[in-house]
Amino acid sequence: MDILQLVLQVLLGLTSLLLTLLILLHKGRGGGLSDMFGGGMSSAMGSSGLAERNLNRFTVVLALIWFVAIVALGLITKFQSI
């Protein structure tokens, strides 16, 4: 049971960092971090449609993995004490 908990904690840490980075890469209304790294230039050219859609999909999948890891860690912690 300890190995599973360790794997879930590492997975949670990695997904948390990646999720934070992916959310910062999304195109904002008034610019922001995505424009600082060239996001504004690509949206002016009109080529950001597919990239933004793929970024959205990857973010949603990563958020679901993050959520499952949180719930699994919570259940393991709850039932370990019983």
A tleap script that builds the chain and sets N, CA, C and O, in Angstrom:
source leaprc.protein.ff14SB
mol = sequence {
  NMET ASP ILE LEU GLN LEU VAL LEU GLN VAL
  LEU LEU GLY LEU THR SER LEU LEU LEU THR
  LEU LEU ILE LEU LEU HIE LYS GLY ARG GLY
  GLY GLY LEU SER ASP MET PHE GLY GLY GLY
  MET SER SER ALA MET GLY SER SER GLY LEU
  ALA GLU ARG ASN LEU ASN ARG PHE THR VAL
  VAL LEU ALA LEU ILE TRP PHE VAL ALA ILE
  VAL ALA LEU GLY LEU ILE THR LYS PHE GLN
  SER CILE
}
set mol.1.N position { 0.819 -1.195 0.000 }
set mol.1.CA position { 0.000 0.000 0.000 }
set mol.1.C position { 0.863 1.260 0.000 }
set mol.1.O position { 0.457 2.293 -0.533 }
set mol.2.N position { 2.035 1.177 0.588 }
set mol.2.CA position { 2.907 2.352 0.625 }
set mol.2.C position { 3.454 2.700 -0.746 }
set mol.2.O position { 3.631 3.877 -1.060 }
set mol.3.N position { 3.725 1.686 -1.575 }
set mol.3.CA position { 4.239 1.940 -2.921 }
set mol.3.C position { 3.185 2.679 -3.749 }
set mol.3.O position { 3.503 3.631 -4.462 }
set mol.4.N position { 1.948 2.240 -3.650 }
set mol.4.CA position { 0.859 2.887 -4.389 }
set mol.4.C position { 0.698 4.341 -3.953 }
set mol.4.O position { 0.485 5.227 -4.781 }
set mol.5.N position { 0.800 4.571 -2.677 }
set mol.5.CA position { 0.668 5.935 -2.163 }
set mol.5.C position { 1.817 6.808 -2.648 }
set mol.5.O position { 1.604 7.970 -2.992 }
set mol.6.N position { 3.028 6.266 -2.679 }
set mol.6.CA position { 4.175 7.019 -3.171 }
set mol.6.C position { 4.037 7.343 -4.660 }
set mol.6.O position { 4.342 8.455 -5.091 }
set mol.7.N position { 3.576 6.367 -5.436 }
set mol.7.CA position { 3.379 6.590 -6.875 }
set mol.7.C position { 2.323 7.659 -7.107 }
set mol.7.O position { 2.490 8.521 -7.970 }
set mol.8.N position { 1.242 7.609 -6.346 }
set mol.8.CA position { 0.176 8.603 -6.495 }
set mol.8.C position { 0.649 9.999 -6.076 }
set mol.8.O position { 0.245 10.993 -6.678 }
set mol.9.N position { 1.494 10.079 -5.056 }
set mol.9.CA position { 2.016 11.383 -4.635 }
set mol.9.C position { 2.940 11.978 -5.691 }
set mol.9.O position { 2.889 13.178 -5.961 }
set mol.10.N position { 3.788 11.136 -6.290 }
set mol.10.CA position { 4.659 11.620 -7.371 }
set mol.10.C position { 3.821 12.042 -8.567 }
set mol.10.O position { 4.082 13.083 -9.171 }
set mol.11.N position { 2.811 11.240 -8.918 }
set mol.11.CA position { 1.916 11.582 -10.029 }
set mol.11.C position { 1.194 12.896 -9.758 }
set mol.11.O position { 1.034 13.719 -10.659 }
set mol.12.N position { 0.762 13.089 -8.524 }
set mol.12.CA position { 0.075 14.324 -8.156 }
set mol.12.C position { 1.006 15.526 -8.281 }
set mol.12.O position { 0.597 16.576 -8.777 }
set mol.13.N position { 2.240 15.382 -7.839 }
set mol.13.CA position { 3.197 16.478 -7.941 }
set mol.13.C position { 3.496 16.847 -9.386 }
set mol.13.O position { 3.510 18.026 -9.742 }
set mol.14.N position { 3.734 15.837 -10.220 }
set mol.14.CA position { 4.035 16.099 -11.629 }
set mol.14.C position { 2.845 16.723 -12.360 }
set mol.14.O position { 3.002 17.684 -13.113 }
set mol.15.N position { 1.655 16.166 -12.128 }
set mol.15.CA position { 0.480 16.714 -12.807 }
set mol.15.C position { 0.156 18.124 -12.322 }
set mol.15.O position { -0.346 18.943 -13.091 }
set mol.16.N position { 0.437 18.411 -11.055 }
set mol.16.CA position { 0.191 19.765 -10.545 }
set mol.16.C position { 1.082 20.786 -11.245 }
set mol.16.O position { 0.621 21.856 -11.642 }
set mol.17.N position { 2.362 20.445 -11.392 }
set mol.17.CA position { 3.283 21.360 -12.080 }
set mol.17.C position { 2.914 21.530 -13.552 }
set mol.17.O position { 2.876 22.649 -14.063 }
set mol.18.N position { 2.642 20.414 -14.228 }
set mol.18.CA position { 2.296 20.496 -15.643 }
set mol.18.C position { 0.980 21.234 -15.862 }
set mol.18.O position { 0.843 21.996 -16.819 }
set mol.19.N position { 0.020 21.010 -14.981 }
set mol.19.CA position { -1.271 21.681 -15.103 }
set mol.19.C position { -1.126 23.188 -14.926 }
set mol.19.O position { -1.769 23.967 -15.628 }
set mol.20.N position { -0.284 23.590 -13.991 }
set mol.20.CA position { -0.032 25.019 -13.793 }
set mol.20.C position { 0.584 25.635 -15.039 }
set mol.20.O position { 0.170 26.710 -15.472 }
set mol.21.N position { 1.569 24.961 -15.617 }
set mol.21.CA position { 2.209 25.477 -16.835 }
set mol.21.C position { 1.237 25.536 -18.003 }
set mol.21.O position { 1.232 26.509 -18.757 }
set mol.22.N position { 0.414 24.506 -18.160 }
set mol.22.CA position { -0.535 24.494 -19.275 }
set mol.22.C position { -1.587 25.581 -19.132 }
set mol.22.O position { -1.983 26.194 -20.123 }
set mol.23.N position { -2.037 25.824 -17.926 }
set mol.23.CA position { -3.035 26.877 -17.724 }
set mol.23.C position { -2.432 28.247 -18.042 }
set mol.23.O position { -3.105 29.116 -18.596 }
set mol.24.N position { -1.161 28.430 -17.686 }
set mol.24.CA position { -0.509 29.704 -18.003 }
set mol.24.C position { -0.278 29.888 -19.498 }
set mol.24.O position { -0.167 31.021 -19.966 }
set mol.25.N position { -0.203 28.803 -20.249 }
set mol.25.CA position { 0.019 28.897 -21.696 }
set mol.25.C position { -1.251 29.234 -22.478 }
set mol.25.O position { -1.165 29.631 -23.640 }
set mol.26.N position { -2.416 29.085 -21.871 }
set mol.26.CA position { -3.653 29.392 -22.578 }
set mol.26.C position { -3.725 30.863 -22.945 }
set mol.26.O position { -3.181 31.732 -22.264 }
set mol.27.N position { -4.413 31.105 -24.041 }
set mol.27.CA position { -4.565 32.479 -24.515 }
set mol.27.C position { -5.516 33.226 -23.592 }
set mol.27.O position { -6.654 32.810 -23.374 }
set mol.28.N position { -5.031 34.325 -23.060 }
set mol.28.CA position { -5.857 35.123 -22.167 }
set mol.28.C position { -6.583 36.223 -22.919 }
set mol.28.O position { -6.310 36.468 -24.094 }
set mol.29.N position { -7.492 36.871 -22.249 }
set mol.29.CA position { -8.235 37.967 -22.885 }
set mol.29.C position { -7.364 39.190 -23.095 }
set mol.29.O position { -7.432 39.839 -24.139 }
set mol.30.N position { -6.544 39.504 -22.101 }
set mol.30.CA position { -5.753 40.715 -22.193 }
set mol.30.C position { -4.272 40.458 -22.327 }
set mol.30.O position { -3.463 41.309 -21.957 }
set mol.31.N position { -3.896 39.302 -22.849 }
set mol.31.CA position { -2.476 38.991 -22.968 }
set mol.31.C position { -2.033 38.153 -21.800 }
set mol.31.O position { -2.738 37.233 -21.384 }
set mol.32.N position { -0.881 38.460 -21.271 }
set mol.32.CA position { -0.361 37.721 -20.134 }
set mol.32.C position { 0.837 36.900 -20.522 }
set mol.32.O position { 1.591 37.261 -21.426 }
set mol.33.N position { 1.008 35.798 -19.836 }
set mol.33.CA position { 2.196 34.976 -20.025 }
set mol.33.C position { 2.238 34.336 -21.407 }
set mol.33.O position { 3.321 34.162 -21.967 }
set mol.34.N position { 1.090 33.985 -21.964 }
set mol.34.CA position { 1.082 33.371 -23.294 }
set mol.34.C position { 1.547 34.362 -24.360 }
set mol.34.O position { 2.207 33.962 -25.320 }
set mol.35.N position { 1.222 35.630 -24.213 }
set mol.35.CA position { 1.683 36.639 -25.168 }
set mol.35.C position { 3.164 36.952 -24.996 }
set mol.35.O position { 3.843 37.324 -25.953 }
set mol.36.N position { 3.661 36.798 -23.770 }
set mol.36.CA position { 5.067 37.087 -23.521 }
set mol.36.C position { 5.966 36.130 -24.300 }
set mol.36.O position { 7.054 36.512 -24.729 }
set mol.37.N position { 5.518 34.891 -24.485 }
set mol.37.CA position { 6.321 33.895 -25.175 }
set mol.37.C position { 5.903 33.725 -26.633 }
set mol.37.O position { 6.194 32.689 -27.231 }
set mol.38.N position { 5.246 34.692 -27.207 }
set mol.38.CA position { 4.933 34.643 -28.630 }
set mol.38.C position { 3.523 34.213 -28.955 }
set mol.38.O position { 3.209 34.033 -30.131 }
set mol.39.N position { 2.655 34.040 -27.973 }
set mol.39.CA position { 1.279 33.634 -28.243 }
set mol.39.C position { 0.495 34.694 -28.988 }
set mol.39.O position { -0.394 34.369 -29.775 }
set mol.40.N position { 0.812 35.955 -28.753 }
set mol.40.CA position { 0.119 37.044 -29.428 }
set mol.40.C position { 0.431 37.120 -30.907 }
set mol.40.O position { -0.431 37.476 -31.711 }
set mol.41.N position { 1.645 36.791 -31.268 }
set mol.41.CA position { 2.049 36.819 -32.672 }
set mol.41.C position { 1.318 35.740 -33.464 }
set mol.41.O position { 0.849 35.996 -34.573 }
set mol.42.N position { 1.220 34.541 -32.906 }
set mol.42.CA position { 0.583 33.455 -33.641 }
set mol.42.C position { -0.919 33.680 -33.782 }
set mol.42.O position { -1.521 33.258 -34.769 }
set mol.43.N position { -1.530 34.345 -32.794 }
set mol.43.CA position { -2.966 34.580 -32.915 }
set mol.43.C position { -3.246 35.650 -33.964 }
set mol.43.O position { -4.317 35.651 -34.569 }
set mol.44.N position { -2.305 36.555 -34.187 }
set mol.44.CA position { -2.479 37.566 -35.219 }
set mol.44.C position { -2.400 36.943 -36.608 }
set mol.44.O position { -3.016 37.443 -37.549 }
set mol.45.N position { -1.651 35.865 -36.739 }
set mol.45.CA position { -1.532 35.192 -38.030 }
set mol.45.C position { -2.690 34.244 -38.300 }
set mol.45.O position { -2.876 33.802 -39.434 }
set mol.46.N position { -3.464 33.928 -37.280 }
set mol.46.CA position { -4.632 33.076 -37.471 }
set mol.46.C position { -4.322 31.590 -37.449 }
set mol.46.O position { -5.136 30.792 -37.914 }
set mol.47.N position { -3.172 31.194 -36.926 }
set mol.47.CA position { -2.822 29.770 -36.939 }
set mol.47.C position { -2.961 29.129 -35.572 }
set mol.47.O position { -2.472 28.018 -35.371 }
set mol.48.N position { -3.608 29.787 -34.632 }
set mol.48.CA position { -3.656 29.259 -33.270 }
set mol.48.C position { -4.893 28.413 -33.000 }
set mol.48.O position { -5.061 27.955 -31.871 }
set mol.49.N position { -5.749 28.187 -33.957 }
set mol.49.CA position { -6.980 27.446 -33.718 }
set mol.49.C position { -6.743 26.009 -33.318 }
set mol.49.O position { -7.252 25.561 -32.291 }
set mol.50.N position { -5.983 25.279 -34.108 }
set mol.50.CA position { -5.728 23.876 -33.824 }
set mol.50.C position { -4.842 23.718 -32.597 }
set mol.50.O position { -5.069 22.829 -31.777 }
set mol.51.N position { -3.848 24.564 -32.467 }
set mol.51.CA position { -2.955 24.480 -31.310 }
set mol.51.C position { -3.718 24.753 -30.012 }
set mol.51.O position { -3.494 24.078 -29.007 }
set mol.52.N position { -4.600 25.722 -30.031 }
set mol.52.CA position { -5.381 26.045 -28.832 }
set mol.52.C position { -6.336 24.902 -28.482 }
set mol.52.O position { -6.528 24.592 -27.306 }
set mol.53.N position { -6.926 24.284 -29.488 }
set mol.53.CA position { -7.821 23.149 -29.248 }
set mol.53.C position { -7.066 21.964 -28.641 }
set mol.53.O position { -7.552 21.324 -27.709 }
set mol.54.N position { -5.880 21.678 -29.173 }
set mol.54.CA position { -5.082 20.580 -28.631 }
set mol.54.C position { -4.613 20.892 -27.217 }
set mol.54.O position { -4.558 20.002 -26.369 }
set mol.55.N position { -4.276 22.145 -26.962 }
set mol.55.CA position { -3.880 22.552 -25.621 }
set mol.55.C position { -5.039 22.386 -24.643 }
set mol.55.O position { -4.839 21.955 -23.507 }
set mol.56.N position { -6.243 22.725 -25.079 }
set mol.56.CA position { -7.433 22.542 -24.245 }
set mol.56.C position { -7.659 21.070 -23.923 }
set mol.56.O position { -7.938 20.720 -22.777 }
set mol.57.N position { -7.538 20.209 -24.928 }
set mol.57.CA position { -7.746 18.774 -24.713 }
set mol.57.C position { -6.712 18.208 -23.743 }
set mol.57.O position { -7.055 17.458 -22.829 }
set mol.58.N position { -5.456 18.568 -23.945 }
set mol.58.CA position { -4.391 18.062 -23.087 }
set mol.58.C position { -4.578 18.545 -21.650 }
set mol.58.O position { -4.314 17.807 -20.701 }
set mol.59.N position { -5.034 19.789 -21.497 }
set mol.59.CA position { -5.266 20.339 -20.161 }
set mol.59.C position { -6.410 19.606 -19.466 }
set mol.59.O position { -6.317 19.317 -18.273 }
set mol.60.N position { -7.473 19.305 -20.181 }
set mol.60.CA position { -8.614 18.603 -19.584 }
set mol.60.C position { -8.217 17.185 -19.174 }
set mol.60.O position { -8.590 16.732 -18.092 }
set mol.61.N position { -7.468 16.478 -20.021 }
set mol.61.CA position { -7.035 15.121 -19.686 }
set mol.61.C position { -6.119 15.142 -18.465 }
set mol.61.O position { -6.248 14.300 -17.576 }
set mol.62.N position { -5.202 16.095 -18.420 }
set mol.62.CA position { -4.293 16.207 -17.284 }
set mol.62.C position { -5.046 16.574 -16.007 }
set mol.62.O position { -4.698 16.099 -14.926 }
set mol.63.N position { -6.071 17.413 -16.123 }
set mol.63.CA position { -6.881 17.777 -14.956 }
set mol.63.C position { -7.659 16.562 -14.434 }
set mol.63.O position { -7.828 16.412 -13.224 }
set mol.64.N position { -8.126 15.706 -15.325 }
set mol.64.CA position { -8.829 14.493 -14.890 }
set mol.64.C position { -7.878 13.532 -14.172 }
set mol.64.O position { -8.250 12.927 -13.166 }
set mol.65.N position { -6.657 13.392 -14.683 }
set mol.65.CA position { -5.657 12.548 -14.018 }
set mol.65.C position { -5.335 13.112 -12.636 }
set mol.65.O position { -5.213 12.363 -11.667 }
set mol.66.N position { -5.200 14.435 -12.550 }
set mol.66.CA position { -4.926 15.107 -11.277 }
set mol.66.C position { -6.056 14.852 -10.277 }
set mol.66.O position { -5.803 14.568 -9.106 }
set mol.67.N position { -7.297 14.954 -10.743 }
set mol.67.CA position { -8.464 14.743 -9.890 }
set mol.67.C position { -8.529 13.304 -9.380 }
set mol.67.O position { -8.808 13.072 -8.203 }
set mol.68.N position { -8.271 12.344 -10.261 }
set mol.68.CA position { -8.296 10.933 -9.861 }
set mol.68.C position { -7.201 10.656 -8.826 }
set mol.68.O position { -7.422 9.905 -7.876 }
set mol.69.N position { -6.030 11.256 -9.005 }
set mol.69.CA position { -4.944 11.067 -8.043 }
set mol.69.C position { -5.323 11.641 -6.679 }
set mol.69.O position { -5.027 11.034 -5.650 }
set mol.70.N position { -5.977 12.806 -6.660 }
set mol.70.CA position { -6.417 13.418 -5.400 }
set mol.70.C position { -7.426 12.522 -4.684 }
set mol.70.O position { -7.306 12.279 -3.483 }
set mol.71.N position { -8.412 12.037 -5.422 }
set mol.71.CA position { -9.451 11.198 -4.820 }
set mol.71.C position { -8.846 9.883 -4.319 }
set mol.71.O position { -9.176 9.424 -3.226 }
set mol.72.N position { -7.970 9.286 -5.112 }
set mol.72.CA position { -7.357 8.022 -4.705 }
set mol.72.C position { -6.507 8.201 -3.457 }
set mol.72.O position { -6.554 7.363 -2.557 }
set mol.73.N position { -5.737 9.268 -3.387 }
set mol.73.CA position { -4.936 9.525 -2.185 }
set mol.73.C position { -5.825 9.769 -0.971 }
set mol.73.O position { -5.509 9.319 0.130 }
set mol.74.N position { -6.920 10.468 -1.161 }
set mol.74.CA position { -7.854 10.699 -0.061 }
set mol.74.C position { -8.473 9.408 0.443 }
set mol.74.O position { -8.603 9.214 1.652 }
set mol.75.N position { -8.856 8.523 -0.467 }
set mol.75.CA position { -9.443 7.241 -0.065 }
set mol.75.C position { -8.424 6.356 0.634 }
set mol.75.O position { -8.739 5.705 1.630 }
set mol.76.N position { -7.193 6.331 0.110 }
set mol.76.CA position { -6.137 5.530 0.753 }
set mol.76.C position { -5.874 6.048 2.160 }
set mol.76.O position { -5.746 5.264 3.100 }
set mol.77.N position { -5.794 7.349 2.304 }
set mol.77.CA position { -5.534 7.935 3.633 }
set mol.77.C position { -6.670 7.636 4.602 }
set mol.77.O position { -6.435 7.346 5.775 }
set mol.78.N position { -7.892 7.707 4.110 }
set mol.78.CA position { -9.044 7.465 4.989 }
set mol.78.C position { -9.099 6.010 5.455 }
set mol.78.O position { -9.339 5.739 6.631 }
set mol.79.N position { -8.876 5.086 4.536 }
set mol.79.CA position { -9.033 3.676 4.886 }
set mol.79.C position { -7.780 3.085 5.522 }
set mol.79.O position { -7.843 1.978 6.057 }
set mol.80.N position { -6.653 3.774 5.486 }
set mol.80.CA position { -5.458 3.307 6.176 }
set mol.80.C position { -5.599 3.458 7.689 }
set mol.80.O position { -5.076 2.649 8.455 }
set mol.81.N position { -6.306 4.497 8.107 }
set mol.81.CA position { -6.431 4.772 9.538 }
set mol.81.C position { -7.438 3.846 10.223 }
set mol.81.O position { -7.471 3.773 11.451 }
set mol.82.N position { -8.252 3.143 9.448 }
set mol.82.CA position { -9.279 2.258 10.034 }
set mol.82.C position { -8.664 0.919 10.383 }
set mol.82.O position { -9.355 0.034 10.886 }
savepdb mol mol.pdb
quit
